Amino acid sequence: MFTYVKAKNFKSLKNIEFNLNKTKNKTNQFISIYGENGSGKTNIVELFKLLQQATMSRTIDIAMNKVPKEFWRIQEEMSNQLPTEVRQIFQLSFNLREYRMLDEEEATEVEYGFKINDKEGFYYIKFNDEIIEEKLYYMAGKQRAYLFQINKEDNKINKNLNKNIFFNGKYTEELIDGIDKYWGKYTFLSLLSFEIIEKNKDYINNNISKNILEVIDKIWLMTVHVDKGALKIIPDNFGKLKKLNNIQKGIVKKDKLSEIKKYENVLNIFFTQAYADIKEVEYEINEEEDRIYYELYFNKMIGGQIKSIPSRLESDGTRRILNQFDTIIGSLLGETVILDEIDNGIHDVLMKNIIMSIKDEITGQLIITTHNTLLLEVLPKENIYILSTDYDGNKMINSIKDYGIKIQKNNNARDLYFKGIFGGIPTTNYIDFEEIKYALENSEDNEENADGKET
């Protein structure tokens, strides 16, 4: 789980610290982030996307290079005809520039504090157009220490790999050679990730301490879902071997039938409790040779009769819940899940019920951004974070417990938020649409006059 994130010159975040701790010794397992439109909530989520991409980038590039060149030629020729969601699946290359603050000469710096099995550490990365410093601090044997420190000065890469972590001298020399070849474009974490996938498991375990392997494993198991409207930049569970690639419809081998039945049972429990008109959830299954074709159906009460409706014909909000369902469930199983705009297209009351039902069952960590203010009435104040901006454009993100304000039923967090006590709310009270209308009409008159003169 994450304990803090610090960032400098990251997109719209000049200098920010995000403290995720509930108390000095206990980390928040659920965090709900509020802020006005354009305040940078998505950029907070993108901080975690950076970490995941920085760890996956070498492996992704190698995998993409194995795809036949003819495929890329066709994909490029058809790119304007493909849906944006499809195009973005093939745009996972690690581009540091997209995380940089515009018109900023100073380097971008990000530090992630984390806790794994009650052991704390941090990962730090500094970059401009390429990585210029990287280090990981965690358990090295029985004590905490730097597992590695790498930086670039005067075109020279300085490398310090902890001998308690990389204990085979010959293999360490191979890693150092890889740093000389690839570091800067790729992080050392991504080089190690590729090694873990590429090399024999026993060979890796005999040459690298499990301490660094568990850090990489937790990052790979993390799910980051960043929205641009209704689009996912990184597909849900990208780093995982999903047992059902698509909850709604797909083709799997026959040995996955038990997985389909498990999903059917879980989805049935959830949707029959969350929706009054859904009486049963079931998969229609057709078997052909060694394959199973499956599609999810909702048996709904409509006009006094039960109708079987394919999930693909359901509302955008319901399909969005389905798309996020497998991701959210991960937080119940000990994974870290970060979701941007979790409530897009979903009724406030339904989302409130979902969050209040799940929050005490989380064994990992669930971090969301939202505009659902109903949650402010019922969530503990340590779960509520406000991203606010001062007059100089500086961003701050704090839990409302840090404000030291007593929350009561007749003075709840929602009322205080709307009064602007915590910031993070639009300050404009009135927009003069009469003036806008006048400007439009005046513009049309000017165009007519101009046309008349030309005539």
C-alpha positions as CSV (number, residue, x, y, z in Angstrom):
1,M,0.0,0.0,0.0
2,F,1.1,3.6,-0.6
3,T,1.9,5.8,2.4
4,Y,2.7,9.0,0.5
5,V,3.5,10.5,-2.9
6,K,5.6,13.6,-3.5
7,A,5.9,15.3,-6.9
8,K,7.6,18.3,-8.4
9,N,7.0,19.7,-11.9
10,F,4.6,16.8,-12.7
11,K,2.1,18.0,-15.3
12,S,0.0,20.6,-13.5
13,L,1.4,19.8,-10.1
14,K,4.3,22.1,-9.3
15,N,5.1,20.9,-5.8
16,I,2.7,18.6,-4.0
17,E,2.7,16.0,-1.2
18,F,0.0,13.4,-0.9
19,N,-0.1,11.8,2.6
20,L,-2.1,8.5,2.5
21,N,-1.7,7.6,6.2
22,K,-4.7,7.4,8.4
23,T,-2.5,7.6,11.6
24,K,1.2,7.6,12.1
25,N,1.4,3.8,12.0
26,K,-1.7,2.9,9.9
27,T,-2.2,3.4,6.2
28,N,-5.6,4.4,4.7
29,Q,-7.1,1.5,2.7
30,F,-9.7,3.7,1.1
31,I,-9.3,7.3,-0.1
32,S,-11.8,9.4,-1.9
33,I,-10.4,12.5,-3.7
34,Y,-12.6,15.6,-4.4
35,G,-11.8,18.8,-6.2
36,E,-13.2,21.2,-8.8
37,N,-13.1,20.4,-12.5
38,G,-9.6,21.0,-13.9
39,S,-8.0,21.0,-10.4
40,G,-5.7,18.1,-11.3
41,K,-7.4,15.1,-9.8
42,T,-6.6,13.0,-12.9
43,N,-3.0,14.1,-12.6
44,I,-2.9,12.6,-9.0
45,V,-4.1,9.3,-10.6
46,E,-1.5,9.7,-13.3
47,L,1.3,9.7,-10.7
48,F,0.5,6.1,-10.1
49,K,0.2,5.4,-13.9
50,L,3.8,6.8,-14.2
51,L,5.0,4.2,-11.7
52,Q,3.3,1.3,-13.4
53,Q,4.5,2.4,-16.9
54,A,8.0,3.0,-15.6
55,T,8.1,-0.6,-14.3
56,M,6.4,-2.2,-17.4
57,S,8.0,-0.2,-20.2
58,R,10.9,-2.5,-21.2
59,T,8.6,-5.6,-21.2
60,I,5.9,-3.8,-23.3
61,D,8.4,-2.5,-25.9
62,I,9.9,-6.0,-26.3
63,A,6.5,-7.5,-26.7
64,M,5.4,-4.9,-29.2
65,N,8.6,-5.4,-31.2
66,K,7.6,-9.0,-31.7
67,V,4.4,-8.0,-33.4
68,P,4.8,-8.4,-37.2
69,K,5.6,-5.1,-39.0
70,E,2.8,-5.7,-41.4
71,F,0.4,-5.4,-38.5
72,W,1.7,-2.0,-37.5
73,R,1.5,-0.8,-41.1
74,I,-2.2,-1.8,-41.3
75,Q,-2.9,-0.4,-37.9
76,E,-1.3,3.0,-38.9
77,E,-3.3,3.1,-42.2
78,M,-6.5,2.3,-40.4
79,S,-5.8,4.4,-37.3
80,N,-8.3,7.1,-38.3
81,Q,-11.0,4.6,-38.8
82,L,-10.5,2.7,-35.5
83,P,-12.3,3.6,-32.2
84,T,-10.1,5.7,-29.9
85,E,-10.3,2.9,-27.3
86,V,-8.7,0.4,-29.7
87,R,-6.0,2.9,-30.9
88,Q,-4.9,3.6,-27.4
89,I,-4.2,-0.1,-26.6
90,F,-1.3,0.2,-29.0
91,Q,0.0,3.4,-27.6
92,L,1.6,2.1,-24.3
93,S,5.1,3.3,-25.0
94,F,6.8,5.0,-22.1
95,N,6.9,8.7,-23.0
96,L,8.3,10.8,-20.2
97,R,7.4,14.0,-21.8
98,E,3.7,13.4,-21.2
99,Y,4.4,13.6,-17.5
100,R,6.4,16.8,-17.6
101,M,5.1,20.2,-16.6
102,L,4.8,22.4,-19.7
103,D,7.3,25.2,-20.2
104,E,9.4,24.0,-17.2
105,E,13.1,23.7,-17.4
106,E,13.6,22.0,-14.0
107,A,13.5,18.2,-13.9
108,T,10.4,16.3,-12.8
109,E,10.7,14.4,-9.5
110,V,8.4,11.8,-8.0
111,E,8.8,9.8,-4.8
112,Y,6.5,7.0,-3.7
113,G,6.4,5.9,-0.1
114,F,5.0,2.4,0.3
115,K,4.4,-0.4,2.8
116,I,4.5,-4.1,2.0
117,N,3.8,-6.6,4.9
118,D,4.3,-3.8,7.4
119,K,7.8,-3.0,5.9
120,E,8.2,0.6,4.7
121,G,10.3,1.9,1.8
122,F,10.2,4.4,-1.0
123,Y,11.0,4.6,-4.7
124,Y,12.3,7.8,-6.3
125,I,12.6,8.9,-10.0
126,K,13.9,12.1,-11.5
127,F,13.7,12.9,-15.2
128,N,13.5,15.4,-18.0
129,D,13.3,13.9,-21.5
130,E,15.2,10.9,-20.0
131,I,15.7,9.4,-16.6
132,I,18.5,11.1,-14.7
133,E,18.2,9.6,-11.2
134,E,16.5,6.5,-9.7
135,K,16.7,4.8,-6.4
136,L,14.8,2.3,-4.3
137,Y,14.9,2.1,-0.5
138,Y,13.5,-0.9,1.2
139,M,14.5,-4.0,3.2
140,A,18.0,-5.3,2.5
141,G,18.3,-8.4,4.7
142,K,17.0,-7.5,8.2
143,Q,17.6,-3.7,7.9
144,R,16.4,-1.0,5.6
145,A,18.8,0.4,3.1
146,Y,19.1,1.5,-0.5
147,L,18.7,-1.5,-2.8
148,F,20.0,0.5,-5.7
149,Q,21.0,4.1,-6.6
150,I,21.6,5.2,-10.1
151,N,22.2,8.7,-11.5
152,K,23.7,10.4,-14.5
153,E,26.2,13.2,-14.1
154,D,28.4,14.7,-16.9
155,N,27.2,12.0,-19.3
156,K,28.4,9.3,-16.9
157,I,26.1,6.8,-15.3
158,N,26.9,6.2,-11.6
159,K,25.7,2.8,-10.4
160,N,25.4,1.5,-6.9
161,L,23.7,-1.9,-6.5
162,N,23.4,-3.3,-3.0
163,K,25.4,-6.5,-2.6
164,N,22.9,-7.9,-0.1
165,I,20.3,-7.7,-2.9
166,F,22.3,-8.6,-6.0
167,F,24.6,-11.2,-4.5
168,N,26.0,-13.0,-7.6
169,G,28.9,-10.9,-8.9
170,K,28.8,-12.3,-12.4
171,Y,25.1,-11.6,-12.8
172,T,25.5,-8.2,-11.2
173,E,28.0,-7.4,-14.0
174,E,25.3,-8.4,-16.6
175,L,22.8,-6.0,-14.9
176,I,25.4,-3.2,-14.9
177,D,26.0,-3.8,-18.6
178,G,22.2,-3.6,-19.2
179,I,22.2,-0.2,-17.3
180,D,24.9,1.1,-19.5
181,K,23.0,0.1,-22.6
182,Y,19.4,0.9,-21.7
183,W,19.1,3.0,-18.5
184,G,17.8,6.6,-19.2
185,K,15.3,5.4,-21.8
186,Y,14.1,2.7,-19.3
187,T,14.1,2.6,-15.5
188,F,16.2,0.0,-13.7
189,L,12.9,-1.4,-12.3
190,S,11.7,-2.1,-15.9
191,L,15.0,-3.7,-16.8
192,L,14.7,-6.0,-13.7
193,S,11.0,-6.7,-14.6
194,F,12.1,-7.9,-18.0
195,E,14.8,-10.1,-16.5
196,I,12.2,-11.6,-14.2
197,I,9.9,-12.5,-17.1
198,E,12.7,-13.5,-19.5
199,K,14.9,-15.6,-17.2
200,N,14.3,-18.9,-15.5
201,K,12.5,-18.5,-12.1
202,D,15.1,-20.4,-10.1
203,Y,17.9,-18.5,-11.7
204,I,16.3,-15.2,-10.7
205,N,15.6,-16.4,-7.1
206,N,19.2,-17.6,-6.8
207,N,20.7,-14.3,-8.0
208,I,18.3,-11.5,-6.7
209,S,16.9,-11.1,-3.2
210,K,13.2,-11.6,-2.9
211,N,12.9,-8.2,-1.2
212,I,13.2,-6.4,-4.6
213,L,11.1,-9.0,-6.3
214,E,8.1,-8.4,-4.0
215,V,8.3,-4.6,-4.7
216,I,8.1,-5.3,-8.5
217,D,5.4,-7.9,-8.0
218,K,3.2,-5.4,-6.1
219,I,3.6,-2.7,-8.8
220,W,2.7,-5.2,-11.5
221,L,-0.4,-6.2,-9.6
222,M,-1.5,-2.6,-9.2
223,T,-4.4,-1.4,-11.4
224,V,-4.6,2.2,-12.7
225,H,-7.6,3.3,-14.6
226,V,-7.3,6.8,-15.9
227,D,-10.3,8.3,-17.7
228,K,-10.3,10.8,-20.5
229,G,-14.1,11.2,-20.7
230,A,-15.1,7.6,-21.0
231,L,-11.7,6.2,-22.3
232,K,-9.2,4.1,-20.5
233,I,-5.6,5.0,-21.1
234,I,-4.3,1.7,-19.5
235,P,-6.7,-1.2,-19.8
236,D,-8.0,-2.5,-16.5
237,N,-5.7,-5.2,-15.0
238,F,-3.2,-4.8,-17.8
239,G,-0.4,-6.3,-15.8
240,K,-2.4,-9.3,-14.7
241,L,-3.2,-12.7,-16.2
242,K,-6.9,-12.2,-16.2
243,K,-9.0,-15.4,-16.1
244,L,-11.8,-13.7,-18.1
245,N,-10.5,-11.0,-20.4
246,N,-14.0,-9.7,-20.8
247,I,-16.7,-10.1,-18.2
248,Q,-19.5,-9.5,-20.6
249,K,-18.7,-11.6,-23.7
250,G,-15.9,-13.8,-24.9
251,I,-14.3,-17.1,-25.9
252,V,-12.3,-19.3,-23.5
253,K,-11.0,-22.9,-23.4
254,K,-13.3,-25.4,-21.7
255,D,-11.1,-25.6,-18.6
256,K,-12.3,-22.1,-17.8
257,L,-15.9,-23.1,-17.2
258,S,-15.4,-23.0,-13.5
259,E,-14.2,-19.4,-13.7
260,I,-17.3,-18.4,-15.7
261,K,-19.5,-20.0,-13.0
262,K,-17.5,-18.2,-10.3
263,Y,-18.0,-14.8,-12.0
264,E,-21.7,-15.6,-12.6
265,N,-22.2,-16.3,-8.9
266,V,-20.4,-13.1,-7.8
267,L,-22.1,-10.9,-10.4
268,N,-25.5,-12.4,-9.4
269,I,-24.9,-11.5,-5.7
270,F,-23.9,-8.0,-6.6
271,F,-26.4,-6.9,-9.2
272,T,-29.5,-8.5,-7.6
273,Q,-28.7,-6.5,-4.4
274,A,-27.7,-3.3,-6.2
275,Y,-30.6,-3.1,-8.7
276,A,-34.3,-3.6,-7.8
277,D,-35.3,-4.8,-11.3
278,I,-32.5,-7.4,-11.8
279,K,-33.7,-10.7,-10.5
280,E,-30.9,-12.9,-11.8
281,V,-27.5,-12.7,-13.6
282,E,-26.4,-15.6,-15.8
283,Y,-24.1,-16.5,-18.7
284,E,-25.4,-18.0,-21.9
285,I,-22.9,-20.7,-22.7
286,N,-22.3,-22.5,-26.0
287,E,-19.7,-25.2,-26.3
288,E,-17.9,-25.9,-29.6
289,E,-15.1,-28.5,-29.6
290,D,-12.6,-27.3,-27.0
291,R,-14.0,-23.7,-26.7
292,I,-16.7,-22.0,-24.7
293,Y,-18.6,-19.0,-26.1
294,Y,-20.2,-17.0,-23.3
295,E,-22.3,-13.9,-23.0
296,L,-23.7,-12.2,-19.9
297,Y,-27.4,-11.6,-19.5
298,F,-29.6,-9.8,-17.0
299,N,-33.0,-11.3,-16.2
300,K,-35.0,-8.1,-15.5
301,M,-38.5,-7.4,-14.4
302,I,-40.1,-5.3,-17.1
303,G,-43.8,-4.6,-17.2
304,G,-44.6,-7.5,-14.8
305,Q,-42.5,-10.0,-16.8
306,I,-39.0,-11.3,-16.6
307,K,-37.0,-10.4,-19.7
308,S,-33.5,-11.7,-20.5
309,I,-31.4,-8.7,-21.6
310,P,-27.8,-9.0,-23.0
311,S,-25.5,-6.9,-20.8
312,R,-24.1,-5.2,-24.0
313,L,-27.6,-3.5,-24.4
314,E,-27.6,-2.1,-20.8
315,S,-27.1,1.6,-20.0
316,D,-23.7,3.3,-20.1
317,G,-23.6,3.4,-16.3
318,T,-24.3,-0.3,-15.8
319,R,-21.7,-1.3,-18.5
320,R,-19.3,1.0,-16.7
321,I,-19.8,-0.8,-13.4
322,L,-19.2,-4.1,-15.3
323,N,-16.0,-2.7,-16.8
324,Q,-14.7,-1.7,-13.4
325,F,-16.1,-4.6,-11.5
326,D,-13.1,-6.9,-11.8
327,T,-10.8,-4.0,-11.0
328,I,-12.6,-3.0,-7.8
329,I,-12.8,-6.6,-6.7
330,G,-9.0,-6.6,-6.7
331,S,-8.9,-4.3,-3.7
332,L,-10.8,-7.0,-1.8
333,L,-8.0,-9.4,-2.6
334,G,-5.1,-7.3,-1.3
335,E,-4.3,-5.3,-4.5
336,T,-3.8,-1.6,-4.9
337,V,-6.5,-0.1,-7.2
338,I,-6.6,3.5,-8.4
339,L,-9.7,4.7,-10.3
340,D,-10.3,8.1,-11.9
341,E,-13.9,9.4,-12.0
342,I,-15.3,6.2,-10.6
343,D,-18.9,7.6,-10.7
344,N,-19.1,8.7,-14.3
345,G,-22.6,7.8,-15.5
346,I,-23.6,6.1,-12.3
347,H,-26.4,7.3,-10.0
348,D,-25.1,9.0,-6.9
349,V,-27.2,6.8,-4.5
350,L,-26.0,3.6,-6.2
351,M,-22.4,4.7,-6.1
352,K,-22.7,5.7,-2.4
353,N,-24.2,2.2,-1.6
354,I,-21.4,0.5,-3.5
355,I,-18.6,2.4,-1.7
356,M,-20.2,2.1,1.7
357,S,-20.6,-1.6,1.2
358,I,-17.1,-2.2,0.0
359,K,-14.9,0.1,2.0
360,D,-14.7,-2.0,5.2
361,E,-14.0,-5.2,3.2
362,I,-10.9,-3.8,1.4
363,T,-7.7,-5.7,2.3
364,G,-5.5,-3.9,-0.3
365,Q,-6.0,-0.2,-1.1
366,L,-8.6,1.6,-3.2
367,I,-8.0,5.2,-4.2
368,I,-10.7,7.0,-6.3
369,T,-11.5,10.4,-7.6
370,T,-15.2,11.4,-7.5
371,H,-17.8,14.2,-7.6
372,N,-20.3,12.2,-5.6
373,T,-20.9,14.5,-2.6
374,L,-23.4,12.2,-0.9
375,L,-20.3,10.2,0.3
376,L,-19.2,13.3,2.3
377,E,-22.2,12.8,4.6
378,V,-21.2,9.2,5.6
379,L,-17.5,8.6,5.1
380,P,-15.1,9.0,8.0
381,K,-13.1,12.3,7.6
382,E,-9.8,10.5,7.3
383,N,-11.1,8.9,4.0
384,I,-12.0,12.2,2.4
385,Y,-9.3,14.2,0.6
386,I,-9.7,17.6,-1.0
387,L,-7.4,18.8,-3.9
388,S,-7.5,22.6,-3.7
389,T,-5.7,25.4,-5.6
390,D,-4.5,28.7,-4.1
391,Y,-4.4,32.1,-6.0
392,D,-0.9,31.4,-7.3
393,G,-2.0,28.1,-8.8
394,N,-0.3,25.9,-6.2
395,K,-2.0,22.6,-5.5
396,M,-2.6,21.0,-2.1
397,I,-4.2,17.7,-1.2
398,N,-5.2,17.1,2.4
399,S,-7.5,14.9,4.3
400,I,-10.3,16.9,6.0
401,K,-9.2,15.5,9.3
402,D,-6.1,17.8,8.9
403,Y,-8.3,20.9,9.1
404,G,-9.2,20.2,12.7
405,I,-12.8,21.0,12.2
406,K,-15.4,19.1,14.3
407,I,-17.8,17.2,12.0
408,Q,-21.4,16.8,13.3
409,K,-24.7,15.7,11.9
410,N,-26.0,19.2,11.6
411,N,-22.6,20.4,10.4
412,N,-21.4,17.5,8.2
413,A,-18.5,17.4,5.8
414,R,-20.8,17.9,2.8
415,D,-22.3,21.1,4.1
416,L,-18.8,22.4,5.0
417,Y,-17.5,21.5,1.6
418,F,-20.2,23.4,-0.2
419,K,-19.5,26.4,2.0
420,G,-15.9,26.3,0.7
421,I,-14.3,25.6,4.0
422,F,-12.0,23.0,2.5
423,G,-11.5,24.6,-0.9
424,G,-11.7,22.3,-4.0
425,I,-15.0,23.7,-5.1
426,P,-15.8,26.2,-7.9
427,T,-15.8,29.8,-6.6
428,T,-17.8,31.3,-9.4
429,N,-21.4,31.9,-8.4
430,Y,-22.8,33.4,-11.6
431,I,-22.0,33.1,-15.3
432,D,-23.5,35.9,-17.4
433,F,-25.1,34.0,-20.3
434,E,-26.9,37.2,-21.3
435,E,-23.5,38.7,-22.0
436,I,-22.5,35.6,-24.0
437,K,-25.7,35.8,-26.0
438,Y,-25.0,39.5,-26.7
439,A,-21.5,38.6,-27.9
440,L,-22.8,35.9,-30.2
441,E,-25.5,38.3,-31.7
442,N,-23.0,41.1,-32.0
443,S,-20.6,38.7,-33.8
444,E,-23.3,37.7,-36.3
445,D,-24.1,41.4,-37.0
446,N,-20.4,42.1,-37.7
447,E,-20.3,39.2,-40.1
448,E,-23.4,40.5,-41.9
449,N,-21.9,44.0,-42.2
450,A,-18.6,42.5,-43.5
451,D,-20.5,40.5,-46.1
452,G,-22.4,43.6,-47.2
453,K,-19.2,45.6,-47.7
454,E,-17.7,42.9,-49.8
455,T,-20.8,42.9,-51.9
